[in-house]
Structure formats: structure tokens, C-alpha cells
Amino acid sequence: MEPVVRHPLEPDVSFDGGKMDCGNGLLLLIRKHIDPLPSGGILEVRSTESSVEEDLPSWCRLTGNEFISLTRQGDQRSFLICKGSLANRSNVSAAAPKQFSSQAPVPVQIPSVLPKPAPAPEIPPLSVMGIGSWPRPRWMLQSIHDHLEGRLSDADFQTTADDAVRLAVEAQLRAGVDVVTDGEQRRDNYASFVGGLLDNCVLVPLTDLLPLVDDPAHFEEEMKSLDVPADKVRHPAVFGPIGRSKPLAVHELEFLKTLTGKPAKVALPGPYLLTRTMWMECLSPHAYESREQLAQDVVRVLREELHFLLAAGAALVQFDEPVLSEVVFTGAKATRSFMCGALSEKKDAESELSFARNLINRVVEGMPRSRTAMHMCRGNWTPDESAALRGSYEPLLPLFQELHVGTLFLELCTPRAGEMAVLKDLPRELRIGVGVVNQKNPARESVEEIVARGREAIRVFGADRVLLTPDCGFATFADNPVSSAAIAEQKLRSIAQAAEILRTG
């Protein structure tokens, strides 16, 4: 686009990006300022970086925003961007231009003393529970987006989310579960929500990252082929040392406990998953020198959260690590894969598994083993079974043998998971959460089918070690659930009915 002498419209919001280019933080600042604008709002971006002239119009095309005009005076450039289409401009009330300063890292606060675990109800053998996520009502989805984009206050968002949690918990209780979750109703997805809560981290839509990868066209096609709504799914981007000045999930647990006295489980993204998702080669080096340095802070904030969750009475804290299957089932391919958020590059499988083991064990070190768990599957971003990974747990056995958690929640119903018998030699102190229904399949498994799977698990592991679950959550990504709430409730009810039969022998 050729520059004009003067912009045809006045901006609603302006900021100065200085020498930043689109690959080292400018897009994060644009997202920060454009999100709170209504559709049709106008943002002015000032810059002295020449490459922005080419990259910014491309970003606008990819994200569905309209590039209006460019002015240039010497090295100083000014860009006007409309949020969405200018056709919506008539709905925006006139406002004086506002000035925002660039985002600067805030000091990281580290607690000097962490609380000790409080008592919590025990979880008996053959207990029934979900993995974590539950389909959100349509009005909750809208609230999530309004909150992320600055149109809904924290207080109003939490009030709305409380209502959604009530519905999710009531459904689980009707189904007959023994352990409840809050359905992750406050989260835009199972992992990246952390990026919106940590200090010096922001959430950006996947579309913002397309200009930053090596092959944007290929990456965009990959998103489409995996049925991932790239304009809806947000990804954490780090711009300074991360810290935990507010809880990640303690507030979720505290509200959940006001609704039921049953044991409560809280799921968190695991340290390997968070490191893989938060380490973006094009952005992260501005905050951390290496992926390993970032991982140290990821471990610290998760340890802090674990301490506070156990002190608040969580019966079980589960760390989700689905990307471990991407490590062993895709090999050392250099190409990026979505795989529930695994966008960054990786080393060989042995190195990655060793890295993951050390991170997980450092997070749970010194904690009651019976109250910590890890979950893994082969991908839960789409109901299309053919799009997810497949392979036996055999290459993961050495990792499982060395983990210091008390429970493994494993995908075992789908044929993609291979044979349960390969897990027979896992340490006796490990409980196994056995996936006995496929959350991707809308057909309801019969109670007889579930009983048969449960009896196989009892033969392999012993009844005292078995817990009963779906293979994964019902709505890993808020905007892309793999099941409906009605089907989710039916499947949990079938598991509960099967559990009654299994308990009587």
C-alpha cells in the first residue's frame, strides 16, 4: 500500500511500537490494544521499523482486520487498522484518541513460605470421575471471549462462570460420579488459560502467530486440516519473566467446594506442556535465553499453585501432558504440529522424555503422592479419530516407571491407544485412571462394554489400583468441544452404573 499524506479517519486508540518488528513483540502490543475495541474501532500503530510496512497488512488479512492507511515522515510511520470491517464503523461512538504505553515486564513476586497440604477426602478404588473439561453453554463461550477481549469485567465474568460451573457440577452429580471437577468452565482451553493469568504473559489468537512461523501458508492449512478454529484458540506469549501473583485454579477449587462435599479434582497443564507451548523461538528469547531457563520458572509457578491447591483441600491435582504422545509418535520431525498446543520445535524423543520427567518430578517433589496425578492422551482437539495420533504406550513405559506422581490417567478405550496389557509392569504404587469410554464417539457405550473393560483393567492392575474415567475431557477447547453436555452426562452415568457392578465383583 502506498503512503498517504494524512489518514482519512481519526483513531480511537494509538500506541508507539518504536523499532519493534512483527516478529519480536509488536503483534503482542497490537493485540493488547485492539482487543478492547468494539468491532469497527480504529487503532493507530506508530513505528520506525521498515519491515512493518509489509508485515502488518499481511497480518490484517490473516486476522480479518482491515488495513486502512499508512503515512510516512522520514523513519516515522503511522498505520491505521480497523478491528474487523470498516463497514461496522457506524456502530462505534466517537471517542477522543487514547494513548497507551508499551507493555513492560512487572517484577516477579516469589512467596517466601508456601502452605502445607490440608486434609482432603480419600478417593476409593473404582471411583468414577471425568478427566476435567465439560462442554460450556453458548452464553459462557461468549463471556469467555468478551472477557479475553476486554469487554467484560472480571467480576461479571466470574459471576457468569459460577452459573456455568453449577450446571457442570449438577450434571456430574446426576450421573453419579465419586469425584467432581468444575468442568474448566472459566478456561478458554485446558492449557493456554494460564497465559492470561501469569505475570508477563498474554494470550494471543493463533492467527497472530501465522506471520511468525517459517511457512505461514502451510501452518494455516494445518490448522484447517486439524479442525482447529485458529481465530478462536489463543496461545500464551511471554514478554518477560513469568510470575504467579494471582492463582491459576485455586479460585476454581474454592467455588467448587461450595457446591459439593465430594472429593474435588483440579487439572492443570503440566510443566512440559507449558514449556513447549510458551517457548516460541520467534518471541521467547526476548524474555529467556533458553527453553530450559523458561522451564525453571514454569516449574516454580506450578509448584506454588500445587501447594495452594492442596492447602485448599484438593483431593487430587492432575497435570495434563498430552504432548508426550506427540514426542514419541511423530519422531524428531522438524515440522510444527498443533497437537493440543505443541507449536514449538523439539529434540529427539529420548531427550524430550528425560526433560519432561525431570520437570514433572520437580513440580511434585515433597508433595503427597496420593494427591498428584498425570494425564496423557493422543490429542483431543477434534472428534475425528483419524486426525489424532495413535500408538502403544510401550515407548512411554520408562517415563511412567520414573514419575513421582501417584496416579496416571490414561486413554485406553480408543483402539488408537493399543493394548492395556503393555502397562502391567508399572509400579504397584501407581494407580491407573482407566479410560473406559471414548468421549469423541457420540454413541453411548453399553454398561456391559464398560464392565468388560473394567474387568480387564482389574485383571491387569488389581481392583485396588483402578479408577474409571473417559479417555479425555469432553471440551478440551472451549469453542471446539468433542461432545455435547447431554452425551457427556450419559457416558458418565454409564461408567457409574458399570462401577456399581464391578464393586460387587
C-alpha positions in Angstrom: 0.0 0.0 0.0 1.3 3.4 -0.9 1.5 6.0 1.9 -0.9 8.9 2.1 -0.3 12.4 3.3 -2.9 12.2 6.0 -5.1 9.4 7.4 -8.7 9.6 6.3 -10.0 8.8 9.8 -9.1 9.6 13.4 -8.0 6.6 15.6 -9.8 5.6 18.8 -6.6 4.2 20.3 -2.9 4.9 19.5 0.4 3.5 20.6 4.1 3.7 19.6 5.9 0.4 18.8 9.2 2.1 18.2 11.7 -0.2 16.5 9.8 -3.5 17.2 9.0 -5.6 14.3 6.2 -8.1 14.0 8.5 -11.0 15.0 9.7 -9.6 18.3 6.7 -8.3 20.1 4.8 -5.7 18.1 2.0 -8.1 17.4 1.6 -8.6 21.2 1.2 -4.9 21.7 -1.3 -4.6 18.8 -3.4 -7.4 20.3 -3.3 -5.7 23.7 -4.7 -2.5 22.2 -7.1 -3.8 19.6 -8.9 -6.5 21.7 -10.8 -4.0 23.9 -12.1 -2.1 20.9 -15.6 -2.8 19.6 -15.9 -4.1 16.0 -15.3 -1.1 13.7 -12.9 0.5 16.2 -9.7 2.1 14.8 -6.2 1.6 16.1 -3.1 3.7 15.2 0.2 1.9 15.3 3.3 4.1 15.1 6.6 2.5 14.1 10.1 3.3 12.9 10.7 -0.3 11.7 10.6 -0.6 7.9 9.6 -4.3 7.7 6.2 -3.4 9.4 5.0 -1.9 6.1 5.0 -5.3 4.5 4.1 -7.5 7.5 1.3 -5.5 9.1 -1.1 -5.6 6.0 -0.4 -9.4 5.8 -1.3 -9.8 9.5 -4.5 -7.8 8.9 -5.5 -10.2 6.1 -4.8 -13.2 8.2 -6.7 -12.0 11.2 -9.8 -10.5 9.4 -9.0 -6.9 10.3 -9.0 -4.1 7.7 -5.8 -2.2 6.9 -6.9 1.4 6.3 -3.9 3.6 5.5 -0.2 4.4 6.0 1.6 7.7 6.5 5.3 8.1 6.4 7.5 11.1 7.5 11.2 10.2 7.4 11.6 7.0 9.5 8.4 7.5 11.4 5.4 5.5 10.1 1.8 5.6 11.2 -0.6 2.7 10.4 -4.4 2.7 10.8 -6.1 -0.6 11.4 -9.8 -1.2 11.8 -10.9 -4.0 14.1 -12.9 -6.1 11.7 -14.5 -4.3 8.8 -14.9 -0.5 8.3 -18.5 -1.3 7.4 -19.1 -1.7 11.2 -17.6 1.8 11.9 -21.1 3.4 12.1 -21.8 1.4 15.2 -18.8 2.9 17.1 -19.4 6.0 19.1 -17.0 8.9 18.6 -14.2 8.9 21.2 -11.1 11.0 21.7 -7.9 9.2 20.8 -6.3 7.4 23.8 -2.6 6.8 24.3 -1.2 3.6 25.8 2.3 3.0 26.9 4.1 -0.1 25.7 3.9 -3.3 27.8 6.7 -3.6 30.3 7.5 -6.6 32.4 6.3 -6.4 36.0 8.5 -7.5 38.9 8.0 -11.2 39.8 6.9 -11.9 43.4 8.0 -15.3 44.9 6.3 -16.4 48.1 8.8 -16.9 51.0 6.6 -19.6 52.6 4.3 -22.0 50.8 1.3 -23.5 52.7 1.2 -27.2 53.7 -1.4 -29.6 52.4 -4.7 -29.7 54.3 -6.7 -32.9 54.8 -8.9 -34.0 51.9 -11.4 -36.8 51.3 -9.8 -40.1 50.1 -10.6 -41.4 46.7 -11.6 -45.1 46.9 -10.7 -47.7 44.3 -13.1 -47.9 41.3 -14.1 -44.3 41.8 -15.7 -42.6 38.8 -14.7 -39.1 37.6 -14.3 -37.0 34.5 -10.8 -36.0 33.2 -11.5 -32.3 33.5 -13.3 -30.3 30.9 -17.1 -30.1 30.3 -18.9 -28.5 27.3 -19.6 -24.8 28.0 -23.0 -23.3 27.4 -23.2 -20.9 24.4 -23.5 -17.9 26.8 -20.4 -19.0 28.7 -18.4 -19.1 25.4 -19.5 -15.6 24.6 -18.5 -14.4 28.1 -15.0 -16.0 27.7 -14.4 -14.1 24.5 -15.8 -10.9 25.9 -13.6 -11.2 28.9 -10.5 -12.0 26.9 -11.1 -9.1 24.6 -11.7 -6.6 27.5 -15.4 -6.1 27.1 -16.5 -7.9 30.2 -15.2 -7.1 33.7 -13.5 -9.7 35.9 -16.4 -9.5 38.4 -19.1 -10.0 35.8 -17.1 -12.8 34.1 -16.7 -14.7 37.4 -20.4 -14.4 38.2 -21.3 -15.8 34.8 -18.8 -18.6 35.2 -20.2 -19.5 38.6 -23.5 -20.3 36.9 -21.8 -22.4 34.3 -19.9 -24.3 37.0 -23.1 -25.0 38.8 -24.6 -26.6 35.7 -21.5 -28.7 35.1 -21.3 -30.0 38.7 -25.1 -30.8 38.8 -24.7 -32.8 35.6 -21.8 -34.8 37.1 -23.7 -35.4 40.3 -26.8 -36.6 38.4 -24.5 -39.0 36.5 -23.2 -40.5 39.8 -19.5 -39.5 39.8 -17.5 -40.0 43.0 -15.0 -37.2 42.3 -16.0 -33.8 40.8 -14.3 -31.2 38.7 -15.6 -27.7 37.9 -15.6 -28.6 34.2 -12.9 -26.0 33.5 -15.7 -23.5 32.7 -13.6 -20.4 33.2 -10.9 -21.5 30.8 -10.7 -20.8 27.1 -8.9 -24.1 26.8 -7.3 -26.7 29.0 -3.8 -25.2 28.9 -3.3 -21.7 27.5 -5.7 -20.1 30.0 -2.6 -20.0 32.3 -1.1 -17.5 29.9 -3.8 -15.0 30.7 -3.2 -15.3 34.5 0.6 -15.4 34.7 2.6 -12.2 35.1 4.4 -11.0 31.9 2.4 -13.3 29.7 -0.5 -12.6 27.4 -2.9 -14.7 25.3 -3.0 -14.1 21.5 -5.1 -15.8 18.8 -3.2 -18.4 16.8 -3.8 -16.3 13.8 -1.4 -13.7 15.3 1.3 -16.3 15.2 0.9 -17.2 11.5 3.3 -14.4 10.3 5.9 -15.6 12.7 6.3 -19.3 11.6 8.6 -20.4 8.8 5.8 -21.3 6.4 2.6 -19.4 7.3 0.6 -20.9 4.4 1.4 -24.5 5.4 0.7 -23.7 9.1 -2.6 -22.2 8.2 -3.6 -25.2 6.2 -2.5 -27.4 9.1 -4.9 -25.6 11.4 -7.7 -26.2 8.9 -6.9 -29.8 8.5 -7.0 -30.4 12.2 -10.3 -28.7 12.6 -8.8 -26.0 14.9 -10.6 -22.6 14.9 -7.3 -20.6 14.7 -9.1 -17.3 15.2 -10.7 -18.5 18.4 -7.9 -20.6 20.1 -5.5 -18.4 22.0 -1.9 -19.1 22.7 0.3 -17.8 25.5 3.1 -15.4 24.5 5.8 -14.5 27.1 7.3 -11.0 27.1 9.1 -11.0 30.5 10.0 -13.4 33.4 6.8 -15.2 34.4 5.3 -15.0 37.9 2.2 -16.1 39.8 0.8 -13.0 41.6 -2.7 -14.5 41.3 -4.0 -18.0 41.5 -4.3 -20.2 38.4 -7.0 -22.5 39.7 -7.3 -22.1 43.5 -10.4 -19.8 43.0 -12.0 -22.5 40.8 -11.5 -25.1 43.6 -12.8 -22.8 46.3 -16.1 -22.2 44.4 -16.4 -25.9 43.5 -16.2 -26.8 47.2 -19.2 -24.6 48.0 -21.3 -26.8 45.7 -20.5 -30.3 46.9 -18.7 -32.2 49.6 -17.4 -34.9 47.3 -13.7 -35.1 46.6 -12.5 -32.5 44.1 -10.0 -32.9 41.3 -8.3 -29.9 39.6 -6.5 -30.3 36.3 -3.6 -28.1 35.4 -1.3 -28.1 32.3 1.9 -29.9 33.0 5.3 -28.3 33.1 6.5 -29.9 29.8 3.3 -28.9 28.0 3.5 -25.3 29.3 7.2 -25.1 28.3 6.5 -26.4 24.8 3.6 -24.1 24.3 5.2 -21.0 25.8 8.6 -21.3 24.2 8.2 -19.6 20.8 11.5 -19.3 19.1 10.5 -16.0 17.5 9.4 -14.4 20.7 10.6 -16.1 23.9 14.3 -15.3 23.6 13.5 -11.7 24.4 12.4 -12.9 27.9 14.5 -16.0 28.4 17.8 -17.1 27.0 16.7 -20.7 26.5 13.8 -23.1 26.8 15.5 -24.6 29.9 15.5 -21.3 31.6 11.9 -20.7 30.9 11.1 -24.2 32.2 12.7 -23.3 35.6 10.1 -20.6 36.1 7.3 -22.9 34.8 8.2 -25.4 37.5 8.3 -22.7 40.1 4.8 -21.3 39.4 3.3 -24.8 39.1 4.8 -25.8 42.5 3.4 -22.7 44.0 0.0 -23.4 42.6 0.1 -27.1 43.7 1.0 -26.0 47.3 -2.0 -23.7 47.4 -4.4 -26.2 45.8 -3.5 -28.9 48.3 -3.8 -26.4 51.2 -7.3 -25.5 49.9 -8.4 -29.2 50.1 -7.9 -30.5 46.6 -8.2 -34.3 46.8 -6.3 -34.7 43.5 -4.2 -32.3 41.3 -3.8 -33.7 37.8 -1.1 -32.4 35.4 -2.0 -32.7 31.7 0.8 -33.8 29.4 -0.8 -34.9 26.1 2.1 -33.7 24.1 4.2 -36.6 25.4 2.5 -38.7 22.8 3.5 -36.2 20.1 7.1 -36.7 21.2 7.0 -40.5 20.7 4.5 -40.9 17.8 5.8 -38.2 15.5 9.5 -38.8 15.9 12.1 -36.0 15.5 10.2 -34.3 12.7 11.1 -30.6 12.5 7.7 -29.6 11.2 5.4 -28.0 13.7 2.3 -29.8 14.9 -0.7 -28.4 16.6 -1.2 -31.4 18.9 -3.2 -29.6 21.6 -0.7 -26.7 21.5 2.7 -28.2 20.7 3.8 -25.4 18.4 7.4 -25.2 19.3 10.2 -27.3 18.0 11.6 -30.4 19.9 14.7 -32.5 20.1 14.8 -36.3 19.8 12.3 -38.4 21.8 14.8 -39.6 24.4 15.9 -36.1 25.2 12.4 -34.7 25.4 11.1 -37.5 27.6 14.0 -37.0 30.0 13.3 -33.3 30.0 9.6 -33.9 30.7 10.3 -36.4 33.5 12.6 -34.0 35.4 10.1 -31.2 35.1 7.2 -33.2 36.4 9.1 -34.7 39.3 10.4 -31.3 40.3 6.9 -29.9 40.4 5.5 -32.7 42.7 8.7 -33.2 44.8 7.8 -33.5 48.5 4.0 -33.5 47.9 1.7 -36.3 49.0 2.0 -38.8 46.1 -1.6 -40.0 46.5 -2.9 -36.5 45.7 -0.9 -35.9 42.5 -1.6 -37.3 39.0 -0.6 -37.0 35.3 -3.0 -37.4 32.4 -2.0 -38.0 28.8 -3.8 -38.9 25.6 -3.1 -38.7 21.8 -4.9 -35.5 21.1 -8.4 -34.2 21.8 -8.9 -31.1 19.6 -11.3 -32.8 17.2 -13.9 -35.6 17.3 -12.2 -37.0 14.1 -10.4 -40.1 15.3 -8.3 -40.3 12.1 -6.8 -36.9 12.8 -5.4 -37.9 16.3 -2.2 -39.7 16.9 -2.0 -43.5 17.5 0.4 -45.9 19.1 1.1 -48.2 22.0 2.2 -46.9 25.4 5.2 -49.1 25.2 7.7 -46.3 24.3 6.5 -44.3 27.3 6.9 -47.1 29.9 10.4 -46.0 31.0 9.0 -42.5 31.7 5.9 -43.8 33.6 8.3 -46.0 35.7 10.2 -43.0 36.9 7.4 -40.4 37.6 6.8 -39.5 41.2 3.0 -38.9 40.8 0.5 -41.3 42.4 -1.9 -41.7 39.5 -1.7 -42.0 35.7 -4.9 -41.1 33.9 -4.6 -42.8 30.5 -6.6 -43.0 27.3 -7.4 -46.7 27.0 -10.8 -47.1 25.3 -9.9 -45.9 21.8 -8.1 -48.5 19.6 -5.5 -45.8 19.0 -4.1 -46.5 22.4 -3.0 -50.0 21.8 -3.2 -52.9 24.3 -3.7 -52.3 28.1 -1.6 -55.3 28.9 1.7 -53.4 28.0 1.1 -51.5 31.2 1.0 -54.5 33.5 4.5 -54.0 35.0 4.0 -50.4 36.1 5.0 -49.8 39.8 2.5 -51.1 42.3 2.2 -47.8 44.0 0.8 -46.2 40.8 -3.0 -46.0 40.5 -4.3 -46.1 36.9 -7.2 -44.0 35.8 -8.5 -46.2 33.0 -10.3 -44.6 30.1 -13.4 -46.8 29.6 -15.5 -44.6 27.2 -14.5 -42.7 24.2 -15.5 -39.1 24.6 -15.1 -38.5 20.8 -17.7 -41.1 19.9 -21.3 -39.8 20.2 -22.6 -43.4 20.5 -23.1 -44.3 24.2 -21.1 -47.4 25.2 -23.3 -50.0 26.9 -22.8 -50.8 30.6 -21.8 -54.3 29.6 -19.0 -53.0 27.4 -17.7 -50.7 30.2 -17.9 -53.6 32.7 -15.8 -55.7 30.4 -13.1 -53.0 30.1 -13.2 -52.5 33.8 -12.7 -56.2 34.4 -9.8 -56.3 32.0 -8.2 -53.4 34.0 -8.7 -55.2 37.3 -7.0 -58.3 35.8 -4.1 -56.2 34.7 -3.7 -53.8 37.6 -5.7 -55.1 40.5 -9.0 -53.6 41.7 -7.3 -51.5 44.4 -5.4 -49.5 41.7 -8.2 -48.8 39.2 -10.1 -45.6 38.8 -12.7 -45.2 36.0 -12.9 -42.3 33.6 -13.5 -41.2 30.0 -10.4 -41.3 27.7 -10.1 -37.5 27.9 -12.1 -34.3 28.6 -15.3 -33.5 26.8 -14.4 -30.0 25.8 -10.6 -29.5 25.8 -11.0 -26.4 23.7 -14.0 -24.2 24.7 -15.0 -23.4 21.2 -14.4 -26.9 19.8 -16.0 -29.5 22.2 -15.8 -33.1 21.1 -19.1 -33.9 22.8 -22.3 -32.3 24.0 -23.2 -31.9 27.6 -26.1 -34.4 27.2 -23.8 -37.1 25.8 -21.1 -36.3 28.4 -23.6 -36.9 31.2 -24.9 -40.1 29.6 -21.4 -41.5 29.3 -20.5 -40.7 32.9 -23.8 -42.3 34.1 -22.9 -45.5 32.2 -19.5 -45.5 33.9 -21.1 -45.1 37.3 -23.6 -47.9 36.6 -20.7 -50.2 35.5 -18.7 -49.2 38.6 -21.5 -50.5 40.8 -21.4 -53.9 39.1 -17.6 -54.0 39.3 -17.6 -53.2 43.1 -19.8 -56.2 43.8 -17.3 -58.4 42.0 
